[in-house]
């Protein structure tokens, strides 16, 4: 334990230093009161002090009084050294804040006993101080993310709201929600989900300013209070957060994902809430609009009176969660209707020859998704992407040209931009965020030699890897107007040769294991065993 001694007599000070070092104290020695006071004011100052009563600059009694006025925590134990042994002097020193005293010249055994008692008091108070701090932190901060928790939010919100009213300043509120976080949790597990929440919270804290308050509002929803910030400034901060999230990747051993955010914005001066809680309610309505319009966007609360009256009427008749469920259901139906309309349009263009191909691709995607135990919503997204892929491909046939050995540079650029063009087309359907990554990256190769980005291994989204394997197999087997389908043995040979380079070997093994067990191709068992063995060899190289 550290101990500070303040004694202006050199011989007495050195004697005391030697005695305390023999008791295994880390001694900080000061020759006068001012020197001692500077040390006491520093960070990590000792909580056990031995002060001479009479010193130049500042005496021991004055230091006692100043320490007690500060209310230092954890508790500082003070022992006075004095030649004054009259009762009134002793009372004066104790009233100034001293815990104990010893007269000079002191008896070493007496000092040892008194210090032992003082040390126990310091250690007990330190333990109580640490316990209080831990409890205070637990009550104030979210354990997982380290941000302010919802419990502390009410107090801080009310304080900042009152301050803004009193000084006629502004206060803005951002509600931030991680898009499709439940799907991420269900697909990749809660351990990875918790890791995303921690890293996202750290990013959110960095993007906020020093005087802003950032809270974990609940689950994957976060809140930021921006003092002295109007609606334009709040929108700017929100857009910086959204943009940062859009480009940030989260990784674990097997997956790399991007988690976008939707943000609702409201401010006091622009929206005139009648109370602090209404400011949050406005931001929440703006957030819900951001999610319903397609996510990955910032929306400011619309304060139009006619819209507000409609919202109030809805909230009176329907529970908010019930409303969210119904709107989600409507959007899901819209999504299905959009795909059906697109399929019908392509069918009318005379593309019926692609229907069998697409049906088989979707069948195999479903089988692999079930083997992975993926949630139905994820499998459905993969199937939707396959439908969009084939339909967009037909619609782009005038732009995309058949790739050949004599391909011109311009034509090659057009073909290699095909995934980006498909991803851009899905932006017309704001609710196809999950499908977009599959369409954009289904031409990436497992060894990193593909396009458009050159992603490698597990950097390639799982849906894109599954689609690449399934689509290639069905395409090789299918008859097209310009060529006949390959025999199954030749297709299997192609997959055996390209497992680990073009295709994820784990998925190749899984696909042909399903085919073998369900008898989906008429080929000898030995042929299927060959491709599975080659896939296992590639897995050993790729995942070692």
C-alpha positions in Angstrom: 0.0 0.0 0.0 1.1 3.5 -0.7 1.6 5.9 2.2 2.5 9.6 2.2 4.5 11.2 4.9 4.9 15.0 5.2 7.7 16.0 7.7 9.9 19.1 7.5 12.6 17.8 9.8 15.1 15.9 7.6 16.3 13.4 10.3 12.8 12.6 11.6 11.5 12.2 8.0 14.4 9.8 7.0 13.8 7.8 10.2 10.1 7.5 9.4 10.8 6.5 5.8 13.1 3.7 6.8 10.6 2.4 9.4 7.7 2.4 6.9 9.7 0.7 4.2 10.5 -2.0 6.7 6.7 -2.5 7.0 6.5 -3.0 3.2 4.8 0.3 2.4 5.5 2.2 -0.8 6.6 5.6 0.7 6.0 9.0 -0.9 8.0 11.5 1.2 7.3 15.2 1.3 9.4 17.9 3.0 6.6 20.4 3.6 2.8 20.9 3.4 2.6 22.4 -0.1 4.6 19.5 -1.5 2.3 17.1 0.2 -0.8 18.9 -1.0 0.4 18.7 -4.6 0.8 14.9 -4.3 -2.6 14.5 -2.7 -4.2 16.4 -5.7 -2.5 14.1 -8.2 -4.0 11.0 -9.8 -3.6 7.7 -7.8 -2.6 9.7 -4.7 -2.2 7.5 -1.5 -5.2 7.1 0.8 -3.1 6.7 3.9 -1.4 10.0 5.1 1.0 10.7 8.0 1.2 14.5 8.4 3.3 16.6 10.7 1.1 19.2 12.5 3.6 22.1 12.1 5.1 22.5 8.7 6.0 25.5 6.4 3.6 26.4 3.6 0.6 24.5 4.8 0.4 22.7 8.1 -1.1 19.2 8.7 -4.3 20.5 10.2 -5.0 22.7 7.1 -4.4 19.7 4.8 -6.8 17.6 6.9 -9.5 20.3 6.5 -9.0 20.6 2.7 -9.1 16.8 2.2 -12.4 16.5 4.0 -13.9 19.5 2.2 -13.1 17.7 -1.1 -14.9 14.5 0.1 -12.2 12.3 -1.6 -13.2 8.8 -2.5 -12.2 6.2 -1.6 -11.7 7.4 2.0 -8.4 8.9 3.0 -7.1 8.0 6.5 -5.0 10.8 8.1 -2.7 10.3 11.1 -1.3 13.6 12.7 2.3 13.7 14.2 2.5 16.4 16.8 4.4 17.6 19.9 1.1 19.3 21.0 -0.3 17.0 23.6 -2.9 19.3 25.3 -6.5 18.1 25.0 -7.7 21.2 23.3 -5.0 20.9 20.6 -5.9 17.2 20.0 -9.7 18.1 19.7 -8.8 20.9 17.3 -6.9 18.4 15.1 -9.6 15.8 15.1 -12.3 18.3 14.3 -10.2 19.4 11.3 -10.6 15.8 9.9 -7.7 13.8 11.4 -8.6 10.1 12.1 -5.9 9.6 14.7 -2.7 11.2 16.2 0.6 10.2 17.8 2.9 12.5 19.7 6.6 13.0 18.9 8.9 11.4 19.6 6.7 8.4 18.7 7.0 4.8 19.9 7.5 2.5 16.9 5.3 -0.2 18.2 2.5 2.3 18.9 2.8 3.7 15.4 2.7 0.2 13.9 -0.6 -0.6 15.8 -2.2 2.7 14.8 -1.2 2.3 11.1 -2.5 -1.3 11.1 -5.9 0.0 12.2 -5.8 2.8 9.6 -4.8 0.4 6.9 -7.8 -1.8 7.7 -10.1 1.2 7.4 -8.6 2.2 4.1 -8.9 -1.3 2.6 -12.5 -1.7 3.8 -13.5 1.7 2.4 -11.7 0.8 -0.9 -13.7 -2.4 -1.1 -17.0 -0.6 -0.4 -16.1 2.1 -2.9 -15.4 -0.5 -5.7 -18.6 -2.3 -4.9 -20.6 0.9 -5.1 -18.9 1.8 -8.4 -19.7 -1.6 -9.8 -23.3 -1.3 -8.8 -23.5 2.2 -10.1 -22.0 1.2 -13.4 -24.3 -1.8 -13.7 -27.3 0.5 -13.1 -26.0 3.1 -15.6 -24.3 1.2 -18.4 -25.3 -1.7 -20.6 -23.2 -4.7 -19.8 -22.8 -6.0 -23.4 -22.1 -2.8 -25.2 -20.7 -0.4 -22.5 -23.2 2.3 -23.7 -25.7 4.0 -21.3 -28.6 1.7 -20.7 -32.3 2.4 -20.9 -32.6 2.8 -17.2 -30.3 5.8 -17.2 -31.9 7.2 -20.4 -34.9 8.7 -18.7 -32.9 10.7 -16.2 -30.4 12.0 -18.8 -33.2 12.8 -21.3 -35.2 14.8 -18.8 -32.2 16.7 -17.7 -31.2 17.6 -21.3 -34.8 18.4 -22.3 -35.1 20.8 -19.3 -31.8 22.4 -20.0 -32.7 23.0 -23.6 -36.0 24.6 -22.5 -34.3 26.8 -19.9 -31.6 28.1 -22.2 -33.6 28.1 -25.4 -31.2 25.7 -27.1 -32.0 22.7 -29.3 -31.9 19.0 -28.6 -32.2 16.3 -31.2 -32.9 12.5 -30.9 -31.7 9.7 -33.2 -33.2 6.2 -33.0 -31.0 3.7 -34.7 -32.0 0.2 -35.6 -29.7 -2.5 -37.1 -31.5 -3.9 -40.2 -32.6 -7.5 -40.2 -30.7 -8.2 -37.0 -33.1 -11.1 -36.0 -32.2 -12.8 -39.3 -28.5 -12.3 -38.6 -29.0 -13.8 -35.1 -31.0 -16.8 -36.4 -28.6 -17.5 -39.3 -25.2 -17.0 -37.6 -26.0 -17.5 -34.0 -26.2 -15.2 -30.9 -22.5 -15.3 -30.2 -21.8 -13.6 -33.5 -24.8 -11.4 -33.0 -23.4 -10.2 -29.7 -20.0 -9.5 -31.3 -21.8 -7.4 -33.9 -23.6 -5.4 -31.2 -20.4 -4.7 -29.3 -18.5 -3.6 -32.5 -21.4 -1.6 -33.7 -21.7 0.2 -30.4 -18.0 1.1 -30.5 -18.5 2.5 -34.0 -21.6 4.4 -32.9 -19.7 5.9 -30.0 -16.8 7.0 -32.3 -19.2 8.7 -34.8 -21.0 10.6 -32.0 -19.5 13.8 -30.6 -17.9 14.1 -27.2 -20.9 15.9 -25.7 -23.5 13.5 -27.2 -25.2 10.7 -25.2 -25.4 7.2 -26.7 -27.7 4.6 -25.3 -28.6 1.0 -26.0 -32.4 1.5 -26.2 -33.1 -2.3 -26.3 -32.1 -5.3 -28.4 -30.6 -4.1 -31.6 -32.1 -0.5 -31.2 -29.9 2.4 -30.0 -30.6 6.0 -29.2 -28.4 9.1 -29.4 -29.2 12.5 -27.7 -27.5 15.4 -29.4 -27.5 18.6 -27.2 -27.3 22.0 -28.9 -28.0 20.4 -32.3 -30.8 21.3 -34.7 -32.6 19.1 -37.2 -30.0 19.7 -40.0 -27.1 18.9 -37.7 -28.9 15.8 -36.5 -29.6 14.6 -40.0 -25.9 15.1 -40.9 -24.8 13.1 -37.8 -27.3 10.4 -38.7 -26.1 10.2 -42.3 -22.5 9.8 -41.2 -23.5 6.9 -38.9 -25.6 5.3 -41.7 -22.8 5.6 -44.2 -20.2 4.2 -41.8 -22.3 1.2 -41.1 -22.9 0.6 -44.8 -19.2 0.1 -45.4 -18.3 -1.7 -42.2 -17.9 -5.5 -42.3 -18.3 -7.9 -39.4 -16.3 -11.2 -39.4 -16.0 -14.4 -37.6 -14.2 -17.7 -38.5 -16.7 -18.6 -41.3 -18.6 -15.5 -42.3 -18.3 -11.8 -43.4 -21.4 -9.7 -43.3 -22.5 -6.0 -43.5 -25.2 -4.8 -41.2 -26.9 -1.6 -42.4 -29.0 0.6 -40.1 -32.2 2.6 -40.3 -32.4 5.9 -38.4 -35.3 8.1 -37.3 -34.6 11.8 -36.4 -36.5 14.3 -34.4 -35.6 17.6 -32.7 -37.2 20.0 -30.2 -37.3 23.2 -32.1 -38.4 21.7 -35.4 -41.0 19.3 -34.0 -42.1 21.1 -30.8 -42.7 18.0 -28.5 -44.9 18.7 -25.5 -42.7 16.6 -23.2 -39.4 14.8 -23.4 -40.9 11.4 -24.1 -42.7 12.7 -27.1 -39.3 13.6 -28.7 -38.5 9.9 -28.6 -42.0 9.0 -29.9 -41.4 11.3 -32.9 -38.0 9.7 -33.6 -39.6 6.3 -33.3 -42.2 7.1 -36.0 -39.5 8.4 -38.3 -37.5 5.2 -37.7 -40.5 3.0 -38.6 -40.9 5.0 -41.8 -37.2 4.4 -42.6 -37.7 0.7 -42.2 -41.0 0.5 -44.1 -39.4 2.4 -47.0 -36.7 -0.2 -47.5 -34.2 0.3 -44.6 -30.6 1.6 -44.8 -31.8 5.2 -44.7 -32.3 8.2 -42.5 -35.8 9.6 -42.1 -36.9 12.8 -40.3 -40.2 12.8 -38.5 -43.0 14.4 -40.6 -44.9 16.9 -38.5 -47.7 17.5 -41.0 -50.9 17.9 -39.0 -53.1 15.7 -41.2 -50.6 12.9 -41.0 -50.3 13.3 -37.3 -54.1 13.0 -36.8 -54.1 9.8 -38.8 -51.2 8.4 -36.7 -53.0 9.4 -33.5 -56.2 7.6 -34.7 -54.3 4.5 -35.6 -52.6 4.4 -32.2 -55.9 4.7 -30.4 -57.4 1.7 -32.2 -54.4 -0.6 -32.7 -51.6 -1.7 -30.6 -48.3 -0.5 -32.1 -46.8 -4.0 -32.3 -49.9 -5.3 -34.0 -49.6 -2.4 -36.5 -46.0 -3.3 -37.3 -46.9 -6.9 -37.9 -49.7 -6.0 -40.3 -47.5 -3.6 -42.3 -44.7 -6.2 -42.5 -47.3 -8.7 -43.8 -48.5 -6.2 -46.4 -44.9 -5.5 -47.5 -44.2 -9.3 -47.8 -47.2 -9.7 -50.0 -46.0 -6.8 -52.1 -42.6 -8.4 -52.4 -44.2 -11.7 -53.7 -46.5 -9.9 -56.1 -43.5 -8.0 -57.5 -41.7 -11.2 -58.3 -44.8 -12.8 -59.8 -45.3 -9.7 -62.0 -41.7 -9.8 -63.1 -42.0 -13.6 -63.9 -45.2 -12.9 -65.9 -43.6 -10.1 -67.9 -40.6 -12.3 -68.8 -42.9 -15.2 -69.7 -44.7 -13.0 -72.1 -41.4 -12.2 -73.8 -41.1 -15.9 -74.7 -38.7 -17.1 -72.1 -40.5 -20.3 -71.2 -37.3 -22.4 -72.0 -35.7 -21.0 -68.7 -38.6 -22.1 -66.5 -37.3 -25.7 -66.0 -33.8 -24.4 -65.2 -35.1 -22.0 -62.6 -37.4 -24.6 -61.0 -34.4 -27.0 -60.6 -32.2 -24.2 -59.2 -34.8 -23.3 -56.6 -35.3 -27.0 -55.7 -31.6 -27.5 -54.9 -31.3 -24.2 -53.0 -34.1 -25.4 -50.8 -32.4 -28.7 -50.2 -29.0 -27.2 -49.3 -30.7 -24.5 -47.1 -32.5 -27.2 -45.2 -29.2 -29.1 -44.7 -27.7 -25.9 -43.3 -30.8 -25.6 -41.0 -31.2 -22.0 -42.3 -34.4 -20.2 -41.2 -37.2 -20.3 -43.8 -36.9 -16.6 -44.3 -33.3 -16.9 -45.4 -34.0 -19.8 -47.8 -36.9 -17.8 -49.3 -34.5 -14.8 -49.9 -32.1 -17.2 -51.7 -34.9 -18.5 -53.9 -36.2 -15.0 -54.6 -32.7 -14.0 -55.7 -32.6 -17.0 -58.1 -35.9 -15.9 -59.6 -34.7 -12.3 -60.0 -31.4 -13.6 -61.5 -33.0 -15.5 -64.3 -35.7 -12.9 -65.0 -33.2 -10.0 -65.1 -30.8 -12.1 -67.2 -33.5 -12.4 -69.9 -34.3 -8.7 -69.7 -30.7 -7.9 -70.2 -30.1 -10.2 -73.2 -29.7 -7.2 -75.5 -27.0 -5.8 -73.3 -25.1 -9.0 -72.3 -23.4 -10.8 -75.1 -22.3 -14.4 -75.3 -18.7 -14.8 -73.9 -16.3 -16.3 -76.4 -12.5 -16.6 -76.9 -12.5 -13.7 -79.3 -14.3 -11.4 -76.9 -13.8 -7.7 -77.5 -12.8 -5.6 -74.5 -16.0 -3.6 -74.5 -18.1 -6.8 -74.6 -16.0 -8.3 -71.8 -16.6 -5.2 -69.6 -20.4 -5.5 -70.3 -20.4 -9.2 -69.2 -18.3 -8.6 -66.1 -20.6 -5.7 -65.1 -23.6 -8.1 -65.2 -23.6 -8.8 -61.4 -23.5 -5.1 -60.6 -26.2 -4.4 -63.1 -28.4 -7.0 -61.4 -27.7 -5.5 -58.0 -28.6 -2.1 -59.3 -31.9 -3.4 -60.7 -32.9 -4.8 -57.3 -32.5 -1.3 -55.9 -35.8 -0.6 -57.7 -37.3 -3.0 -55.2 -36.2 -1.6 -51.8 -37.3 -4.7 -49.9 -34.8 -6.9 -51.7 -31.8 -6.0 -49.6 -31.0 -9.7 -48.7 -31.3 -10.8 -52.4 -29.0 -8.0 -53.5 -25.8 -9.4 -52.1 -26.5 -12.8 -53.7 -27.0 -11.3 -57.2 -23.9 -9.0 -56.8 -21.5 -11.8 -55.8 -22.7 -15.0 -57.4 -19.8 -14.8 -60.0 -17.2 -14.6 -57.2 -14.9 -17.7 -57.2 -14.0 -19.5 -54.0 -10.2 -18.9 -54.7 -10.7 -15.2 -55.2 -10.4 -15.2 -59.0 -14.0 -14.2 -59.7 -15.7 -10.9 -60.2 -16.9 -8.1 -59.7 -15.0 -7.6 -56.4 -12.7 -10.6 -56.2 -14.0 -11.9 -52.8 -12.5 -15.1 -51.6 -13.7 -18.1 -49.5 -16.1 -17.2 -46.7 -15.9 -13.5 -47.7 -18.5 -14.4 -50.4 -22.0 -14.4 -49.0 -23.4 -17.9 -48.3 -26.4 -17.4 -50.6 -24.1 -16.4 -53.4 -21.9 -19.5 -52.9 -25.0 -21.8 -52.8 -26.4 -20.2 -55.9 -23.1 -20.5 -57.8 -22.9 -24.2 -57.2 -26.6 -25.0 -57.9 -27.0 -22.7 -60.9 -23.9 -24.0 -62.6 -24.9 -27.7 -62.1 -28.4 -27.1 -63.5 -27.1 -25.0 -66.4 -24.6 -27.7 -67.4 -27.3 -30.4 -67.3 -30.0 -28.3 -69.1 -30.6 -28.2 -72.8 -30.5 -24.7 -74.3 -31.4 -23.4 -77.8 -27.7 -23.0 -78.6 -26.3 -26.2 -77.1 -27.2 -29.6 -75.6 -26.8 -30.4 -71.9 -23.7 -32.2 -70.7 -24.1 -35.8 -69.5 -24.2 -36.2 -65.7 -20.8 -37.9 -65.6 -19.2 -34.9 -67.3 -20.9 -32.4 -65.0 -19.6 -34.3 -62.0 -16.1 -34.3 -63.5 -16.4 -30.5 -63.9 -17.3 -30.1 -60.2 -14.5 -32.5 -59.1 -12.0 -30.3 -61.0 -13.3 -27.0 -59.7 -14.1 -27.8 -56.0 -12.0 -25.3 -54.0 -11.2 -23.0 -57.0 -14.5 -21.9 -58.6 -16.8 -23.5 -56.0 -17.0 -23.8 -52.2 -15.9 -27.5 -51.7 -18.1 -27.9 -48.6 -21.1 -27.0 -50.7 -20.0 -29.3 -53.6 -19.8 -32.2 -51.1 -23.1 -31.3 -49.6 -24.9 -31.0 -52.9 -23.7 -34.4 -54.3 -24.3 -36.0 -50.9 -28.0 -34.9 -51.2 -28.1 -36.1 -54.8 -26.7 -39.5 -53.8 -29.1 -40.0 -50.9 -32.2 -38.8 -52.7 -31.3 -40.4 -56.1 -31.7 -37.2 -58.0 -29.3 -38.1 -60.8 -29.0 -41.4 -62.7 -25.2 -42.0 -62.3 -23.3 -44.8 -60.7 -22.5 -44.5 -57.0 -18.8 -44.7 -57.7 -19.0 -41.6 -59.8 -20.7 -39.6 -57.0 -18.1 -40.9 -54.5 -15.4 -39.5 -56.7 -16.6 -36.0 -56.6 -17.3 -36.2 -52.9 -13.8 -37.4 -52.3 -12.3 -34.6 -54.4 -14.4 -32.1 -52.5 -13.2 -33.5 -49.2 -9.6 -33.1 -50.4 -10.2 -29.5 -51.3 -11.9 -28.9 -48.0 -8.8 -30.1 -46.2 -6.6 -27.6 -48.2 -9.0 -24.7 -48.0 -10.1 -25.0 -44.3 -6.8 -26.2 -42.8 
